[in-house]
């Protein structure tokens, strides 16, 4: 059995901003996710319908799974980052620095290595978005925050600016955190602010109407006119629904140096990226989430937003 406080201290010493630990169980209320998929709200993200057994049961993702350690990485920009913003186009803040998948996996590998020094036979599976794993569900279960009405994680310590990664391990921990309660109350700020009406009702986001979906996930050659007309110059992701959350009064500047804004972001903000050769684009954004839609997708987004 591992000691929770030692895990927490180790993770914080390695650069995590928040740490929570949950006991493994089968995911509850899975019918909401299945109905969301069945209603077509995932759009082209068909990968979300794969490996459902593993997605709903961490014990199938990692045989013998007992505990889930969730790390939170605060990425709210420092003042120096904000001062470098250009225009007219906009890029979601999480994509200003090094790809958070890389940063969090690095932290989680180090944490797994440290735990193995205590329990050499420990097995651990790292999950940062790409595994069949309910990331935000486990973040809430581990006490890091709750899924707001916009479906993103909200923290009472960091507002809406936590990125999350998890380590599923096959060892028990002596103390688990309590699931976080929902504090959205009657607030509808995120719903009211969404320019495309993607948040159809509290806790229900139709991805096929979401600016982030169209500028990152969609493989379509064109963005529909009704979405393009409401993009507000966002060309990679969108921060609108998280920007307006009242819990951002708790936001803090990032500590993570690898989340610092890269100069290359201004290529998108100014629109100069459309003149960049494809090979150069792949090189510049090799370790950035901006590489996900490829250069063709970025050009599509700028054409629609302009």
C-alpha positions as CSV (number, residue, x, y, z in Angstrom):
1,X,0.0,0.0,0.0
2,X,1.3,3.5,-0.9
3,X,1.1,6.6,1.2
4,X,-1.2,9.3,-0.2
5,X,0.7,12.2,1.2
6,X,4.0,10.9,-0.1
7,X,2.5,10.6,-3.6
8,X,1.0,14.1,-3.4
9,X,4.4,15.6,-2.3
10,X,6.3,13.8,-5.0
11,X,3.9,15.0,-7.7
12,X,3.9,18.6,-6.5
13,X,7.7,18.5,-6.3
14,X,7.8,17.3,-9.9
15,X,5.8,20.4,-11.0
16,X,2.1,19.4,-10.7
17,X,-0.2,22.2,-9.6
18,X,-2.9,19.9,-8.2
19,X,-3.0,16.2,-7.2
20,X,-5.9,14.0,-6.5
21,X,-6.2,10.2,-5.9
22,X,-9.3,8.1,-6.6
23,X,-10.1,4.5,-5.8
24,X,-10.8,2.5,-9.0
25,X,-14.4,1.6,-9.7
26,X,-16.5,1.2,-12.8
27,X,-17.6,4.6,-14.2
28,X,-21.0,5.6,-13.1
29,X,-23.9,7.0,-15.2
30,X,-22.4,5.8,-18.5
31,X,-25.8,6.1,-20.1
32,X,-25.3,9.9,-20.5
33,X,-22.1,9.4,-22.5
34,X,-23.7,6.6,-24.6
35,X,-26.7,8.8,-25.4
36,X,-24.4,11.7,-26.3
37,X,-22.7,9.4,-28.8
38,X,-25.9,7.9,-30.1
39,X,-27.3,11.4,-30.7
40,X,-24.4,12.2,-33.0
41,X,-23.0,14.9,-30.8
42,X,-19.4,13.6,-31.2
43,X,-19.4,14.4,-34.9
44,X,-16.3,12.9,-36.6
45,X,-14.7,11.9,-33.3
46,X,-15.6,8.2,-33.9
47,X,-12.7,7.1,-31.8
48,X,-14.7,8.0,-28.7
49,X,-17.0,5.0,-29.5
50,X,-14.1,2.5,-29.5
51,X,-12.8,0.4,-26.6
52,X,-15.9,1.1,-24.5
53,X,-15.2,-1.7,-22.0
54,X,-11.8,-0.1,-21.2
55,X,-13.2,3.4,-21.1
56,X,-15.8,2.5,-18.5
57,X,-13.6,0.1,-16.4
58,X,-10.0,1.1,-15.6
59,X,-9.5,-2.5,-14.5
60,X,-9.7,-3.6,-18.2
61,X,-7.4,-0.8,-19.2
62,X,-4.8,-1.9,-16.7
63,X,-5.5,-5.4,-15.2
64,X,-5.6,-5.3,-11.4
65,X,-6.0,-1.5,-11.3
66,X,-6.6,-0.2,-7.8
67,X,-5.9,3.5,-7.8
68,X,-5.9,6.5,-10.1
69,X,-3.6,9.5,-9.5
70,X,-4.7,12.6,-11.3
71,X,-2.4,15.6,-11.9
72,X,-3.5,19.1,-12.8
73,X,-1.3,21.5,-14.7
74,X,-2.3,25.2,-14.5
75,X,-1.7,26.8,-17.9
76,X,-3.3,30.3,-17.4
77,X,-0.8,32.6,-19.1
78,X,1.7,34.9,-17.3
79,X,1.3,38.6,-17.9
80,X,4.3,38.5,-20.3
81,X,2.5,35.9,-22.4
82,X,-0.7,37.9,-22.6
83,X,1.3,41.0,-23.7
84,X,2.6,39.2,-26.7
85,X,-0.9,38.5,-28.2
86,X,-1.2,39.7,-31.8
87,X,-4.3,39.8,-34.0
88,X,-6.7,39.6,-35.6
89,X,-6.9,35.8,-35.1
90,X,-7.1,33.9,-31.8
91,X,-5.6,30.7,-30.6
92,X,-6.8,28.8,-27.5
93,X,-4.4,29.5,-24.6
94,X,-3.7,25.8,-23.9
95,X,-1.9,25.7,-27.3
96,X,0.4,28.6,-26.7
97,X,3.2,26.5,-25.3
98,X,4.6,23.0,-25.6
99,X,2.0,20.3,-26.2
100,X,0.5,19.5,-22.8
101,X,0.3,15.8,-23.6
102,X,4.1,15.8,-23.7
103,X,4.5,17.9,-20.5
104,X,2.1,15.7,-18.5
105,X,3.4,12.4,-19.8
106,X,6.8,13.5,-18.8
107,X,5.6,14.3,-15.2
108,X,3.6,11.0,-15.0
109,X,6.6,8.9,-16.2
110,X,8.7,10.5,-13.5
111,X,6.0,9.9,-10.9
112,X,5.6,6.2,-11.9
113,X,9.4,5.8,-11.7
114,X,9.4,7.3,-8.2
115,X,6.6,5.0,-7.0
116,X,8.4,2.0,-8.4
117,X,11.3,2.7,-6.1
118,X,8.9,2.1,-3.2
119,X,7.0,-0.8,-4.9
120,X,9.2,-2.3,-7.6
121,X,6.5,-4.6,-8.9
122,X,4.1,-1.6,-9.5
123,X,2.5,-1.4,-12.9
124,X,1.1,1.9,-14.1
125,X,-0.8,3.1,-17.2
126,X,-0.4,6.8,-18.2
127,X,-3.6,8.5,-19.6
128,X,-3.5,11.9,-21.1
129,X,-6.6,12.3,-23.4
130,X,-5.5,9.7,-26.0
131,X,-6.3,6.5,-24.0
132,X,-9.9,5.2,-23.7
133,X,-10.3,6.8,-20.3
134,X,-12.8,9.3,-18.8
135,X,-10.3,11.9,-17.9
136,X,-12.6,14.6,-16.5
137,X,-14.8,12.0,-14.7
138,X,-11.7,10.8,-12.8
139,X,-10.4,14.3,-12.2
140,X,-13.7,15.1,-10.5
141,X,-13.7,11.8,-8.6
142,X,-10.2,12.6,-7.4
143,X,-11.3,16.0,-6.1
144,X,-9.6,18.3,-8.5
145,X,-12.7,20.1,-9.6
146,X,-16.1,19.4,-11.3
147,X,-17.3,19.3,-14.8
148,X,-19.1,22.6,-15.4
149,X,-22.1,23.2,-17.6
150,X,-19.7,23.7,-20.5
151,X,-18.3,20.1,-19.8
152,X,-14.8,21.4,-18.9
153,X,-13.2,21.0,-15.6
154,X,-13.6,23.9,-13.1
155,X,-11.4,24.3,-10.1
156,X,-11.9,26.4,-7.0
157,X,-8.2,26.9,-6.9
158,X,-7.3,27.6,-10.5
159,X,-10.6,28.5,-12.3
160,X,-11.0,26.9,-15.7
161,X,-7.3,26.6,-16.5
162,X,-6.3,23.1,-15.4
163,X,-5.0,20.5,-17.9
164,X,-5.2,16.9,-16.6
165,X,-3.3,13.7,-16.9
166,X,-3.7,10.4,-14.9
167,X,-1.7,7.5,-13.8
168,X,-3.6,4.2,-13.2
169,X,-1.7,1.9,-10.9
170,X,-2.3,-1.6,-9.6
171,X,-1.5,-0.7,-6.0
172,X,-3.8,0.5,-3.2
173,X,-3.3,3.9,-1.5
174,X,-4.0,4.5,2.2
175,X,-6.3,7.4,1.6
176,X,-8.4,8.5,-1.3
177,X,-9.8,12.0,-2.0
178,X,-13.5,12.8,-2.0
179,X,-15.2,13.5,-5.3
180,X,-15.7,17.2,-5.9
181,X,-19.1,18.6,-5.7
182,X,-20.7,20.8,-8.4
183,X,-20.7,24.5,-7.7
184,X,-22.2,25.8,-10.9
185,X,-25.6,26.5,-9.2
186,X,-28.0,28.5,-11.3
187,X,-25.2,30.2,-13.3
188,X,-25.5,30.0,-17.1
189,X,-22.6,32.3,-18.1
190,X,-21.0,29.7,-20.4
191,X,-24.2,28.8,-22.1
192,X,-25.1,32.4,-22.7
193,X,-21.7,33.2,-24.1
194,X,-21.3,30.4,-26.6
195,X,-21.8,32.2,-30.0
196,X,-22.8,29.0,-31.9
197,X,-25.2,27.6,-29.3
198,X,-23.0,24.5,-28.8
199,X,-24.0,24.1,-25.1
200,X,-27.6,23.1,-25.9
201,X,-28.4,22.8,-22.2
202,X,-26.5,22.5,-19.0
203,X,-23.8,19.8,-19.2
204,X,-24.7,18.9,-22.8
205,X,-22.3,20.1,-25.5
206,X,-23.0,19.4,-29.2
207,X,-19.5,19.1,-30.6
208,X,-20.9,19.6,-34.1
209,X,-21.7,23.2,-33.2
210,X,-18.5,23.9,-31.2
211,X,-15.8,26.2,-32.6
212,X,-13.1,24.0,-31.0
213,X,-14.4,20.9,-32.8
214,X,-14.5,22.6,-36.2
215,X,-11.0,24.2,-35.9
216,X,-9.2,21.2,-34.4
217,X,-11.1,17.8,-34.8
218,X,-13.1,18.1,-37.9
219,X,-11.6,16.7,-41.1
220,X,-14.1,18.6,-43.3
221,X,-12.7,20.7,-46.1
222,X,-14.9,23.6,-45.2
223,X,-16.5,25.0,-42.1
224,X,-20.3,25.4,-42.4
225,X,-21.4,29.0,-42.9
226,X,-23.5,29.1,-39.8
227,X,-20.4,28.2,-37.7
228,X,-18.0,30.4,-39.7
229,X,-20.2,33.4,-39.2
230,X,-19.8,33.1,-35.4
231,X,-16.2,32.1,-35.1
232,X,-15.1,35.6,-33.7
233,X,-11.7,35.1,-35.3
234,X,-10.9,31.9,-33.4
235,X,-8.7,29.8,-35.7
236,X,-7.4,27.1,-33.3
237,X,-9.8,26.1,-30.4
238,X,-11.9,28.6,-28.5
239,X,-11.8,29.9,-24.9
240,X,-15.1,31.7,-24.8
241,X,-17.1,29.4,-22.6
242,X,-14.2,29.0,-20.1
243,X,-13.3,32.7,-20.1
244,X,-16.6,33.8,-18.8
245,X,-16.8,31.4,-15.8
246,X,-17.1,33.3,-12.5
247,X,-14.7,30.8,-10.9
248,X,-11.9,32.4,-12.9
249,X,-11.6,34.8,-10.0
250,X,-9.4,32.1,-8.6
251,X,-7.1,31.9,-11.6
252,X,-3.4,32.1,-11.1
253,X,-0.5,32.6,-13.5
254,X,1.2,29.4,-14.7
255,X,4.3,28.1,-13.0
256,X,5.1,25.6,-15.8
257,X,7.9,27.1,-17.9
258,X,7.1,24.8,-20.9
259,X,3.6,26.3,-21.1
260,X,5.1,29.7,-21.9
261,X,3.9,31.3,-25.1
262,X,6.0,30.4,-28.1
263,X,6.7,33.1,-30.7
264,X,5.4,30.8,-33.4
265,X,1.8,31.4,-32.2
266,X,1.8,34.8,-33.8
267,X,2.1,33.1,-37.2
268,X,-1.5,32.1,-36.7
269,X,-2.7,35.2,-35.0
270,X,-1.5,37.4,-37.8
271,X,-2.6,35.0,-40.6
272,X,1.0,34.8,-41.9
273,X,0.8,31.0,-41.4
274,X,-1.0,30.7,-44.8
275,X,2.2,31.5,-46.6
276,X,4.3,29.0,-44.6
277,X,5.5,25.9,-46.5
278,X,4.0,22.6,-45.2
279,X,7.4,21.2,-44.3
280,X,8.2,24.3,-42.3
281,X,4.8,24.2,-40.5
282,X,5.4,20.6,-39.5
283,X,8.8,21.5,-38.2
284,X,7.8,24.6,-36.2
285,X,4.7,23.0,-34.6
286,X,6.1,19.5,-34.2
287,X,5.7,19.6,-30.4
288,X,2.6,21.8,-30.4
289,X,-1.1,20.8,-30.4
290,X,-1.4,23.3,-33.3
291,X,-0.1,20.5,-35.5
292,X,-3.2,18.4,-35.0
293,X,-5.4,19.8,-37.9
294,X,-2.3,20.1,-40.1
295,X,-1.6,23.2,-42.2
296,X,-4.5,22.5,-44.5
297,X,-6.9,22.6,-41.5
298,X,-5.3,25.9,-40.2
299,X,-5.7,27.5,-43.7
300,X,-9.4,26.3,-43.7
301,X,-9.9,27.9,-40.3
302,X,-8.4,31.2,-41.3
303,X,-10.4,31.4,-44.5
304,X,-13.6,30.7,-42.5
305,X,-12.8,33.1,-39.7
306,X,-11.8,35.9,-42.0
